[in-house]
């Protein structure tokens, strides 16, 4: 590269090579880390992958190992840390095209000397049998590429290809140990991918990679849940460094790559506010003893047809009427259906949409994974910057994954909303027409600051709608069961509902 001001000019490459020879294997007592560029993953590893150490990335076919590895190298280039991608299986041309879909301009990085492919795939004779594989040749190829680029990061994808040529596990293990040792001596931070036949649990391979060679082991899973699949990542071990335990969901976004969705700790650190906002219905504000807290999450639960969607629309309309933006994410009805229903209640939602104060986004729940829906919500909020948000309904989204995946989705969504301080209404349907106890299923109600239940009340000769505030954190509230009236004039809340035997009992918590 001719531009001496480039972070990877020849002078700087030479300096890196000189520095590399002086590095020690472990460095200081506190292990420094390199950021991976994978949103959320560095949160799990508390900073990234340990520098100048080897990480084994294990997973089934389709678990995004190559994407992870490419993203790790791409982040290095962005930070002035060139990389070498040793492909042992997939042609470099295919890798360039595939990585380009994630927004990585590998071709230009190669032209600048910041990225180099090394095609070290085993050769096959004319009769179809593999030729003897030379690890010394592989090391020579790596060394040449590292010297040419001044690389700090290295990927080997995938080790299965070359080690499958060896029938002797002991010999393969010794070759791998020697390979890792030589790369460590070069001062490289290495990611080695390993394909597993099934869920990468227990021993990753018969060659003992994780036990004898790797400093760190990261597991990628691609498991089937219902009609779809769910990808998760787990940091199995990280020598000399702390990391977060357990499986965390991730997805792959075009133009971005892997995005890991850990549970944010910011929800525990956020400072609550005592400022109140209107629910959109004066009578409900009275039941709440002054309205909702501005940073609160409200769950509206109850059977179908009891007014949950209309209550959420009133919540949004009260903000739009004051010139504030409001966002509705609808997973059960189209924008036209919602606008028609709002007109029936005296609300001109079409006008609010035209004025840019209300945005309605309708998505079929099964079109994407729960992880993708969460990212969509975050992107819409970041782009539109609403003053209020409503999600209608969580029940529709619950169909998109397993109970565990849905719970993680709700926890991550609540953490994000708390971080943003965005007043939000979530709706959830219950199967019972007269009681609403099942709204507590899925751990949804435990995450909500306010729980409002609607239901049908059976009275002599008629059925009426009822509403009650079950809980409100940080404030007293009306605990009576009151009538919810839906008419052409909109919503209103009446007095306590009574049967001949007395006041209607509230639903169990």
Secondary structure by P-SEA (a helix, b strand, c coil): cccccccccaaaaaaaaaaaaacccccccbbbbbbcccccccccccccccccbbbbbbbccccaaaaaaaaaaaaaaaacbbbbbbbccccaaaaaaaaaaaccaaaaaaaaccbbbbccccccccccccccccaaaaaaaaaaaaaaccccbbbbccaaaaaaacccaaaaaaaaaaaaaaaaaaccbbbbbbbbcccccccccccccccccccbbbbbbbcccccbbbbbbbccccccccccccbbbbbbbccccccccccccccccbbbbcbbbbcccaaaaaaacccccccbbbbbbbcccccaaaaaaaaaaaaaaacbbbbbbbccccaaaaaaaaaaaccaaaaaaaaccbbbbbbccccccaaaaaaaaaaaaaaccccbbbbcccccccccccaaaaaaaaaaaaaaaaaacccbbbbbbbcccccccccccccccccccbbbbbbbbbcccbbbbbbbbcccccccccccbbbbbbccccccccccccccccccccccc
